[in-house]
């Protein structure tokens, strides 16, 4: 198993402005148009030499990489195996990255793009991945620590698996995402559930029948074998569409369908009950 590094929670991090170091010299501050090669000199002779930071962010680098974990002999499987063994070498693997299509010409999910972006960021700011993320954890006032997977023990210079391997609580992820759409959907789901429990029961047979179109997206994901296709806009958004279909089917299966003011009233009721629930949970 790979090593892990703990990001301290807010209570153990001294308040600071995590972005201050990256802008201490505005003339050297990298922008999305900067090339990854000059930003991180080690990448200057790789397939990333002409790739911009914006192209790394959007995974349109065009490098010669195939995100295939089904083939045990593929570069992707080899990279993952190297991380699991904990012997280091994540960044060194980028030095052999060949060029592919012209940068910006196509989208393809590419974990090395995230690793290259983190490498360029570290060269520009002087902060490790763990230190930068600790600043984010402090900014969002996370209540619990997170775990980062390293390619070797931290005392031996382990590098963070910046393309994944981040474990944190759901609350911390929601605070980091800060997306109104996610919060609104969760609030609506909670309001509908409380309405169904107190006002109008759900006809589950009808709800399941009306929810059947979500099987399309489930079968779509099962049929795909390309990691890139998993992250295409159409397929990634199908998960959100599936949630919307199930929620709509649930509401339509109620004998008495709630209005928006009624759902808002359910949320207010739940909000009033929260102190009592916390007291019961805390005990006498």
ABEGO torsion letter per residue (X at the ends): XBBBBBBBBAAABBBBBAAAAAAABAAABBBAABBAAAABAAAAABAAAABBAAAAAAGAAGBBBBBBAABAABAAAAAAAAAAAGAEGAAAAAAABBBBBBBGABBBBBAAAAAAAAAAAAAAAGBBAAAAAAAAAAAAGBABBBBBBBABBAAAGBBBBAAEGBBBBAAAAAAAAGBAAAAAAAAAAAAAAAAAAAABBBBAAAAAAAAAAAAAAAAAAAABABAAAAABAAAAAAAAAAAAAAAAAAAAABABBBBAAAAAAAAAAAAAAAAAAAAAAAEX
